[in-house]
Amino acid sequence: MTIPITQSMCKAATGAVISDNNILTVNSADCAVENSYNGTCIETARAYEFVSGYNDMYLATGTSCNNRVYILNSSFKEIASICFPACNGPILSAYAMPCNRILLTYRNKITVGNYNGNFTQTVDEICDSDSEFISAVPTDNGILFAYTNGSYETLQYNRCCGYTDSCILPSNIRIKNFVTDSDTVYGLFSKGYPYRYLLPVVQGCSLLCPNENDFSISDCNCV
């Protein structure tokens, strides 16, 4: 099921988390987290470009220091931050993993880091000038990637059992990052500005390939 994501004043969400059956979003411009269902806002210390959830905390990236990951408590108050070396460029997404590890996505590299700000493993690299990573998220059964491939964007699910599934997104659909909820991973997709949608892309061990008909709805009344 496709879930439209809207923000007040028709701003475009750049990151989202699901918490207590609410969808909470950031937009990289406002110092706030907004509830997509009722429009209420939680004031934050800064504007966040990206946010992900793990147990009772959140990881976020800002807009001015893109090699730093901020740790937020359940009330979205900053309680710590981790500064990673800037050699890989800006951090595009950060997802918590077991054993105090964080999966970090950069344009040309996906790495595992720790809470001391060190890299512990390189998961994958891209050397092709026509491709770059968009986001990568850990799942119970592997890692889900999103990357550009020429003018298209591709989802690739590398499962722990050695199997790999992939699908190419429709040409007018773009993915921003991923949102996890129980055994489901949603993609945060865009179709024009400011329209954003959540759509399941992994359930259990299965990769679900979106098609253009999934995005035929919109309920942001922008003029």
Backbone as CSV, one residue per row, in Angstrom:
resi,resn,N_x,N_y,N_z,CA_x,CA_y,CA_z,C_x,C_y,C_z
1,MET,0.844,-1.205,0.000,0.000,0.000,0.000,0.872,1.244,0.000
2,THR,0.593,2.171,-0.889,1.324,3.426,-0.959,0.766,4.419,0.051
3,ILE,1.666,5.062,0.809,1.268,6.031,1.830,1.779,7.405,1.411
4,PRO,0.898,8.350,1.086,1.365,9.708,0.759,1.958,10.376,2.002
5,ILE,3.066,11.071,1.827,3.728,11.782,2.915,3.646,13.272,2.625
6,THR,2.991,14.003,3.485,2.860,15.448,3.281,3.397,16.199,4.482
7,GLN,3.816,17.429,4.240,4.220,18.342,5.302,3.446,19.641,5.137
8,SER,3.371,20.404,6.226,2.685,21.689,6.168,3.380,22.606,5.172
9,MET,2.628,23.518,4.601,3.117,24.475,3.610,3.671,23.753,2.383
10,CYS,3.259,22.484,2.188,3.677,21.691,1.025,5.192,21.638,0.853
11,LYS,5.889,21.439,1.970,7.328,21.209,1.900,7.587,19.732,1.650
12,ALA,8.738,19.415,1.098,9.052,18.041,0.718,9.868,17.364,1.802
13,ALA,9.404,16.207,2.273,10.133,15.434,3.272,11.395,14.838,2.652
14,THR,12.504,14.899,3.388,13.753,14.296,2.930,14.120,13.065,3.742
15,GLY,13.430,12.835,4.854,13.679,11.662,5.686,12.451,11.386,6.526
16,ALA,12.300,10.129,6.959,11.120,9.762,7.736,11.428,8.572,8.630
17,VAL,10.673,8.468,9.727,10.694,7.290,10.590,9.252,6.958,10.958
18,ILE,9.016,5.683,11.273,7.717,5.249,11.766,7.861,4.984,13.252
19,SER,7.012,5.630,14.063,7.105,5.516,15.517,5.705,5.531,16.105
20,ASP,5.329,4.482,16.842,4.013,4.403,17.492,2.894,4.682,16.499
21,ASN,2.997,4.062,15.325,1.990,4.192,14.268,1.890,5.604,13.704
22,ASN,2.880,6.446,13.988,2.967,7.771,13.388,4.130,7.807,12.399
23,ILE,4.007,8.650,11.385,5.102,8.870,10.445,5.668,10.256,10.723
24,LEU,6.922,10.304,11.161,7.583,11.547,11.539,8.618,11.885,10.480
25,THR,8.608,13.131,10.021,9.412,13.499,8.860,10.272,14.724,9.126
26,VAL,11.384,14.810,8.379,12.225,16.004,8.370,12.307,16.497,6.929
27,ASN,12.711,17.762,6.748,12.723,18.312,5.385,13.993,19.064,5.016
28,SER,15.020,19.019,5.859,16.339,19.636,5.621,16.330,21.160,5.709
29,ALA,15.166,21.768,5.919,15.095,23.229,6.004,14.652,23.705,7.382
30,ASP,13.685,23.019,7.988,13.118,23.446,9.271,13.773,22.717,10.432
31,CYS,13.931,23.424,11.542,14.460,22.813,12.766,13.312,22.128,13.498
32,ALA,12.762,21.090,12.871,11.586,20.432,13.429,11.423,19.057,12.804
33,VAL,10.753,18.194,13.576,10.254,16.921,13.082,8.740,17.034,13.043
34,GLU,8.136,16.710,11.908,6.695,16.905,11.742,5.979,15.573,11.627
35,ASN,4.845,15.470,12.333,3.990,14.297,12.240,3.162,14.408,10.967
36,SER,3.350,13.450,10.053,2.670,13.521,8.765,1.175,13.329,8.880
37,TYR,0.710,12.715,9.971,-0.720,12.451,10.121,-1.506,13.667,10.613
38,ASN,-0.941,14.397,11.577,-1.722,15.485,12.171,-1.056,16.848,12.080
39,GLY,0.130,16.921,11.487,0.777,18.211,11.287,1.470,18.791,12.501
40,THR,1.453,18.098,13.663,2.142,18.612,14.839,3.646,18.511,14.652
41,CYS,4.374,19.409,15.316,5.821,19.484,15.140,6.548,19.360,16.470
42,ILE,7.727,18.780,16.415,8.641,18.728,17.550,9.863,19.569,17.178
43,GLU,10.152,20.579,17.961,11.295,21.445,17.681,12.593,20.682,17.901
44,THR,13.550,20.883,17.009,14.837,20.200,17.098,15.979,21.210,17.140
45,ALA,17.160,20.705,17.474,18.319,21.588,17.637,18.798,22.175,16.327
46,ARG,18.488,21.503,15.227,18.950,21.947,13.912,18.056,21.324,12.854
47,ALA,18.232,21.720,11.628,17.519,21.073,10.521,18.247,19.783,10.168
48,TYR,17.477,18.726,9.930,18.060,17.435,9.587,17.715,17.065,8.154
49,GLU,18.703,16.541,7.469,18.533,16.078,6.088,17.974,14.660,6.054
50,PHE,18.345,13.864,7.057,18.008,12.443,7.092,17.772,12.032,8.525
51,VAL,16.896,11.032,8.721,16.672,10.493,10.069,16.324,9.012,9.938
52,SER,16.792,8.204,10.892,16.434,6.789,10.957,16.210,6.412,12.412
53,GLY,15.444,5.356,12.626,15.115,4.942,13.979,15.701,3.594,14.332
54,TYR,16.016,3.400,15.619,16.520,2.124,16.106,16.211,2.033,17.589
55,ASN,15.329,1.084,17.969,14.888,0.961,19.350,14.338,2.298,19.839
56,ASP,14.902,2.865,20.899,14.371,4.114,21.457,15.239,5.316,21.118
57,MET,15.977,5.250,20.022,16.794,6.403,19.644,16.706,6.605,18.140
58,TYR,17.260,7.729,17.695,17.259,8.077,16.279,18.665,8.508,15.873
59,LEU,18.993,8.273,14.619,20.212,8.785,14.022,19.821,9.792,12.955
60,ALA,20.554,10.888,12.867,20.208,11.934,11.904,21.482,12.567,11.358
61,THR,21.362,13.148,10.174,22.451,13.950,9.616,21.951,15.368,9.428
62,GLY,22.859,16.332,9.653,22.503,17.726,9.463,22.739,18.165,8.035
63,THR,22.696,19.447,7.826,22.865,19.996,6.482,24.178,20.741,6.310
64,SER,24.881,21.045,7.416,26.100,21.844,7.302,27.357,21.038,7.581
65,CYS,27.245,19.917,8.298,28.417,19.088,8.598,28.059,17.661,8.236
66,ASN,28.257,17.305,6.984,27.728,16.049,6.486,28.612,14.841,6.736
67,ASN,29.641,14.976,7.588,30.366,13.788,8.029,30.079,13.499,9.503
68,ARG,29.024,14.117,10.041,28.651,13.927,11.446,27.265,13.290,11.527
69,VAL,27.134,12.285,12.404,25.861,11.649,12.682,25.424,12.054,14.079
70,TYR,24.215,12.575,14.187,23.669,13.005,15.471,22.825,11.891,16.071
71,ILE,22.947,11.704,17.377,22.156,10.714,18.102,21.074,11.465,18.877
72,LEU,19.821,11.090,18.668,18.689,11.747,19.299,17.970,10.744,20.192
73,ASN,17.417,11.233,21.305,16.638,10.341,22.162,15.208,10.237,21.643
74,SER,14.337,9.575,22.396,12.976,9.326,21.924,12.158,10.604,21.783
75,SER,12.627,11.703,22.380,11.956,13.002,22.257,12.617,13.889,21.210
76,PHE,13.535,13.326,20.441,14.270,14.027,19.379,15.184,15.118,19.927
77,LYS,15.673,14.919,21.146,16.685,15.803,21.709,18.066,15.210,21.432
78,GLU,18.995,16.054,20.972,20.343,15.570,20.704,21.031,15.193,22.011
79,ILE,21.579,13.977,22.050,22.283,13.530,23.255,23.753,13.244,22.968
80,ALA,24.134,13.152,21.703,25.533,12.912,21.338,25.670,13.074,19.834
81,SER,26.899,13.045,19.355,27.151,13.037,17.912,28.435,12.287,17.641
82,ILE,28.558,11.799,16.414,29.732,11.033,15.997,30.291,11.698,14.743
83,CYS,31.549,12.065,14.781,32.184,12.689,13.617,33.065,11.650,12.923
84,PHE,32.695,11.304,11.691,33.464,10.350,10.906,34.451,11.098,10.004
85,PRO,35.564,10.455,9.635,36.503,11.099,8.709,35.796,11.546,7.429
86,ALA,36.215,12.695,6.912,35.538,13.293,5.761,36.060,12.766,4.428
87,CYS,36.915,11.740,4.451,37.569,11.283,3.217,36.603,10.700,2.199
88,ASN,35.426,10.234,2.647,34.478,9.614,1.721,33.416,10.581,1.212
89,GLY,33.482,11.838,1.618,32.466,12.798,1.207,31.309,12.841,2.178
90,PRO,30.194,13.452,1.791,29.053,13.600,2.696,28.340,12.279,2.959
91,ILE,27.854,12.114,4.177,27.066,10.939,4.540,25.649,11.122,4.017
92,LEU,25.159,10.148,3.256,23.819,10.224,2.684,22.784,9.569,3.587
93,SER,23.154,8.491,4.271,22.236,7.844,5.203,23.034,7.097,6.251
94,ALA,22.403,6.870,7.410,23.049,6.171,8.525,21.991,5.341,9.244
95,TYR,22.219,4.034,9.323,21.276,3.130,9.974,22.008,2.312,11.028
96,ALA,21.444,2.240,12.221,22.048,1.470,13.296,21.985,-0.020,12.994
97,MET,23.022,-0.728,13.423,23.123,-2.171,13.262,23.406,-2.794,14.633
98,PRO,23.229,-4.108,14.773,23.605,-4.760,16.042,25.087,-4.577,16.350
99,CYS,25.446,-4.824,17.599,26.846,-4.778,18.055,27.443,-3.379,17.941
100,ASN,26.606,-2.346,18.155,27.081,-0.953,18.185,27.770,-0.530,16.891
101,ARG,27.154,-0.920,15.780,27.687,-0.539,14.474,26.667,0.311,13.724
102,ILE,27.147,1.071,12.742,26.293,1.941,11.930,26.643,1.710,10.463
103,LEU,25.624,1.476,9.643,25.818,1.346,8.197,25.725,2.734,7.575
104,LEU,26.791,3.169,6.942,26.904,4.524,6.380,26.962,4.454,4.859
105,THR,26.180,5.296,4.218,26.198,5.367,2.758,26.804,6.692,2.309
106,TYR,27.766,6.588,1.413,28.347,7.728,0.719,28.076,7.547,-0.775
107,ARG,28.341,8.556,-1.561,28.037,8.452,-2.990,28.775,7.299,-3.662
108,ASN,30.003,7.043,-3.248,30.793,6.011,-3.919,31.188,4.850,-3.021
109,LYS,30.713,4.828,-1.777,31.134,3.773,-0.860,30.074,3.556,0.204
110,ILE,29.942,2.297,0.621,29.110,1.940,1.769,30.030,1.314,2.804
111,THR,30.012,1.837,4.008,30.916,1.368,5.049,30.143,1.051,6.316
112,VAL,30.802,0.309,7.193,30.317,0.099,8.560,31.222,0.894,9.492
113,GLY,30.618,1.693,10.363,31.369,2.448,11.343,30.934,2.089,12.746
114,ASN,31.647,2.621,13.740,31.247,2.402,15.124,30.993,3.738,15.807
115,TYR,30.594,3.681,17.069,30.214,4.891,17.781,31.418,5.698,18.259
116,ASN,32.620,5.219,17.960,33.836,5.991,18.223,34.254,6.814,17.007
117,GLY,33.488,6.705,15.910,33.805,7.466,14.711,34.823,6.808,13.808
118,ASN,35.008,5.483,13.951,35.962,4.751,13.125,35.237,3.886,12.101
119,PHE,35.852,3.693,10.937,35.354,2.742,9.955,35.898,1.361,10.297
120,THR,35.033,0.346,10.255,35.464,-1.012,10.573,35.397,-1.947,9.375
121,GLN,34.660,-1.557,8.335,34.491,-2.455,7.184,33.970,-1.658,5.993
122,THR,34.459,-1.985,4.800,33.883,-1.475,3.558,32.967,-2.546,2.990
123,VAL,31.693,-2.198,2.800,30.702,-3.154,2.308,30.712,-3.218,0.789
124,ASP,30.802,-2.046,0.146,30.776,-2.019,-1.323,31.323,-0.681,-1.789
125,GLU,31.806,-0.643,-3.020,32.312,0.583,-3.635,31.825,0.671,-5.067
126,ILE,31.717,1.899,-5.568,31.370,2.149,-6.970,32.492,2.956,-7.606
127,CYS,32.968,2.485,-8.741,34.007,3.205,-9.486,33.499,3.730,-10.820
128,ASP,32.263,3.368,-11.187,31.666,3.780,-12.454,31.172,5.219,-12.345
129,SER,31.594,6.078,-13.261,31.218,7.496,-13.200,29.730,7.714,-13.451
130,ASP,29.037,6.725,-14.035,27.610,6.856,-14.310,26.736,6.360,-13.153
131,SER,27.347,5.872,-12.082,26.582,5.304,-10.977,27.049,5.895,-9.656
132,GLU,26.139,5.950,-8.698,26.490,6.298,-7.327,25.416,5.769,-6.393
133,PHE,25.815,5.526,-5.163,24.871,5.043,-4.169,23.929,6.157,-3.735
134,ILE,22.729,5.767,-3.352,21.735,6.690,-2.792,21.533,6.399,-1.314
135,SER,21.360,5.117,-0.979,21.154,4.714,0.406,21.338,3.210,0.508
136,ALA,21.627,2.737,1.721,21.704,1.305,1.999,21.231,1.075,3.422
137,VAL,20.418,0.025,3.609,19.834,-0.234,4.924,20.025,-1.705,5.272
138,PRO,20.405,-2.004,6.526,20.509,-3.407,6.933,19.126,-3.995,7.196
139,THR,18.947,-5.270,6.873,17.723,-5.991,7.190,18.105,-7.255,7.955
140,ASP,17.096,-7.994,8.416,17.371,-9.239,9.130,18.026,-10.275,8.234
141,ASN,17.873,-10.105,6.914,18.347,-11.122,5.979,19.404,-10.629,5.001
142,GLY,19.937,-9.424,5.212,20.944,-8.931,4.292,21.010,-7.417,4.293
143,ILE,21.338,-6.852,3.135,21.438,-5.404,2.963,20.707,-5.013,1.691
144,LEU,19.904,-3.960,1.792,19.179,-3.409,0.650,19.862,-2.130,0.198
145,PHE,20.192,-2.066,-1.100,20.870,-0.908,-1.678,19.924,-0.155,-2.608
146,ALA,20.146,1.137,-2.737,19.576,1.925,-3.824,20.724,2.687,-4.474
147,TYR,20.775,2.657,-5.806,21.862,3.351,-6.492,21.395,3.806,-7.870
148,THR,22.059,4.805,-8.391,21.783,5.268,-9.740,22.530,4.383,-10.727
149,ASN,21.911,4.205,-11.890,22.517,3.411,-12.953,22.215,4.133,-14.259
150,GLY,23.084,5.069,-14.604,22.790,5.944,-15.734,21.655,6.876,-15.360
151,SER,20.594,6.895,-16.148,19.456,7.775,-15.866,18.389,7.089,-15.014
152,TYR,18.624,5.843,-14.620,17.649,5.102,-13.828,18.181,4.873,-12.409
153,GLU,17.259,4.512,-11.520,17.635,4.145,-10.170,17.235,2.695,-9.928
154,THR,18.079,1.986,-9.208,17.924,0.542,-9.029,17.902,0.186,-7.556
155,LEU,17.046,-0.760,-7.201,17.064,-1.385,-5.885,17.738,-2.737,-6.009
156,GLN,18.612,-3.049,-5.063,19.296,-4.343,-5.068,19.306,-4.900,-3.658
157,TYR,18.822,-6.127,-3.515,18.728,-6.768,-2.210,19.723,-7.921,-2.162
158,ASN,20.810,-7.736,-1.405,21.816,-8.777,-1.219,21.489,-9.531,0.063
159,ARG,21.018,-10.755,-0.093,20.605,-11.530,1.074,21.757,-12.384,1.613
160,CYS,21.698,-12.673,2.905,22.781,-13.397,3.567,22.990,-14.791,2.993
161,CYS,21.937,-15.365,2.398,22.046,-16.721,1.851,22.776,-16.757,0.518
162,GLY,23.210,-15.592,0.026,23.958,-15.543,-1.223,23.147,-15.154,-2.429
163,TYR,21.843,-14.987,-2.278,20.985,-14.594,-3.393,20.924,-13.064,-3.504
164,THR,20.808,-12.585,-4.735,20.678,-11.149,-5.000,19.486,-10.927,-5.914
165,ASP,18.596,-10.028,-5.506,17.464,-9.623,-6.334,17.595,-8.137,-6.633
166,SER,17.118,-7.701,-7.802,17.182,-6.285,-8.136,16.018,-5.907,-9.031
167,CYS,15.719,-4.625,-9.052,14.704,-4.100,-9.968,15.002,-2.643,-10.259
168,ILE,14.625,-2.200,-11.443,14.832,-0.823,-11.888,13.551,-0.036,-11.653
169,LEU,13.673,1.148,-11.074,12.506,1.982,-10.802,12.013,2.644,-12.084
170,PRO,10.708,2.968,-12.136,10.202,3.752,-13.267,10.994,5.044,-13.431
171,SER,11.113,5.525,-14.656,12.025,6.633,-14.956,11.682,7.924,-14.236
172,ASN,10.417,8.139,-13.872,10.041,9.393,-13.214,9.903,9.238,-11.704
173,ILE,10.366,8.121,-11.151,10.303,7.876,-9.717,11.721,7.886,-9.160
174,ARG,11.914,8.588,-8.059,13.211,8.645,-7.397,13.060,8.180,-5.952
175,ILE,14.092,7.541,-5.433,14.071,7.125,-4.039,15.032,7.998,-3.237
176,LYS,14.578,8.426,-2.051,15.397,9.271,-1.179,16.219,8.427,-0.208
177,ASN,15.563,7.506,0.489,16.202,6.610,1.446,15.174,5.577,1.893
178,PHE,15.442,4.895,3.008,14.592,3.807,3.457,14.053,4.073,4.862
179,VAL,12.918,3.439,5.160,12.288,3.534,6.478,11.971,2.114,6.933
180,THR,12.412,1.738,8.130,12.211,0.380,8.620,11.067,0.349,9.629
181,ASP,10.325,-0.759,9.594,9.231,-0.961,10.542,8.982,-2.459,10.669
182,SER,9.367,-3.040,11.800,9.215,-4.475,12.030,9.946,-5.237,10.921
183,ASP,9.265,-6.138,10.203,9.939,-6.919,9.169,9.748,-6.320,7.781
184,THR,9.298,-5.058,7.734,9.070,-4.374,6.456,10.029,-3.208,6.298
185,VAL,10.594,-3.060,5.110,11.378,-1.879,4.760,10.607,-1.108,3.703
186,TYR,10.368,0.169,3.972,9.697,1.049,3.021,10.738,1.894,2.293
187,GLY,10.453,2.236,1.064,11.218,3.248,0.371,10.515,4.585,0.506
188,LEU,11.288,5.650,0.744,10.746,7.006,0.708,10.980,7.521,-0.713
189,PHE,9.912,7.538,-1.501,10.008,7.855,-2.917,9.524,9.271,-3.192
190,SER,9.985,9.815,-4.301,9.497,11.111,-4.761,9.001,10.974,-6.189
191,LYS,7.948,11.730,-6.486,7.439,11.836,-7.860,7.074,13.297,-8.071
192,GLY,8.039,14.065,-8.528,7.831,15.504,-8.636,7.906,16.163,-7.272
193,TYR,7.987,17.471,-7.272,8.055,18.222,-6.016,6.661,18.729,-5.689
194,PRO,6.187,18.634,-4.450,6.830,18.112,-3.236,6.335,16.718,-2.875
195,TYR,5.873,15.942,-3.821,5.169,14.704,-3.508,6.126,13.599,-3.074
196,ARG,5.858,13.042,-1.896,6.635,11.961,-1.327,5.694,10.820,-0.941
197,TYR,6.206,9.597,-1.038,5.397,8.415,-0.742,6.245,7.383,-0.021
198,LEU,5.609,6.649,0.898,6.205,5.443,1.461,5.561,4.237,0.794
199,LEU,6.397,3.296,0.379,5.906,2.093,-0.270,6.791,0.920,0.165
200,PRO,6.197,-0.219,0.595,7.024,-1.372,0.989,7.898,-1.852,-0.165
201,VAL,9.178,-2.090,0.128,10.082,-2.628,-0.889,10.700,-3.954,-0.451
202,VAL,10.698,-4.232,0.846,11.130,-5.540,1.347,10.169,-5.971,2.439
203,GLN,9.652,-7.173,2.306,8.865,-7.798,3.360,9.385,-9.210,3.554
204,GLY,9.843,-9.503,4.780,10.483,-10.789,5.024,11.739,-10.908,4.209
205,CYS,11.796,-11.888,3.322,12.964,-12.103,2.460,12.727,-11.643,1.030
206,SER,11.607,-10.996,0.766,11.224,-10.712,-0.622,11.413,-9.242,-0.978
207,LEU,12.014,-9.002,-2.150,12.106,-7.663,-2.715,10.838,-7.378,-3.506
208,LEU,10.178,-6.272,-3.205,8.955,-5.875,-3.890,9.295,-4.730,-4.839
209,CYS,9.066,-4.931,-6.118,9.455,-3.934,-7.118,8.313,-2.962,-7.384
210,PRO,8.496,-1.668,-7.117,7.436,-0.683,-7.382,7.189,-0.539,-8.881
211,ASN,5.956,-0.179,-9.235,5.661,0.195,-10.610,4.964,1.551,-10.604
212,GLU,4.834,2.140,-11.766,4.335,3.510,-11.850,2.916,3.657,-11.319
213,ASN,2.098,2.624,-11.434,0.726,2.698,-10.935,0.655,2.848,-9.422
214,ASP,1.719,2.463,-8.728,1.742,2.622,-7.271,1.748,4.090,-6.859
215,PHE,2.113,4.981,-7.775,2.282,6.396,-7.431,1.276,7.277,-8.167
216,SER,0.104,6.752,-8.404,-0.914,7.497,-9.137,-1.792,8.348,-8.234
217,ILE,-1.406,8.448,-6.955,-2.199,9.230,-6.001,-1.373,10.397,-5.500
218,SER,-2.066,11.413,-5.032,-1.409,12.537,-4.333,-2.474,13.257,-3.543
219,ASP,-2.107,13.690,-2.344,-3.083,14.420,-1.543,-2.472,15.645,-0.893
220,CYS,-1.473,16.218,-1.541,-0.921,17.490,-1.090,-1.480,18.566,-2.018
221,ASN,-2.347,19.404,-1.475,-3.051,20.383,-2.310,-2.210,21.638,-2.478
222,CYS,-1.240,21.556,-3.374,-0.370,22.694,-3.623,-0.875,23.509,-4.809
223,VAL,-0.715,24.789,-4.708,-1.161,25.669,-5.782,0.058,26.144,-6.559
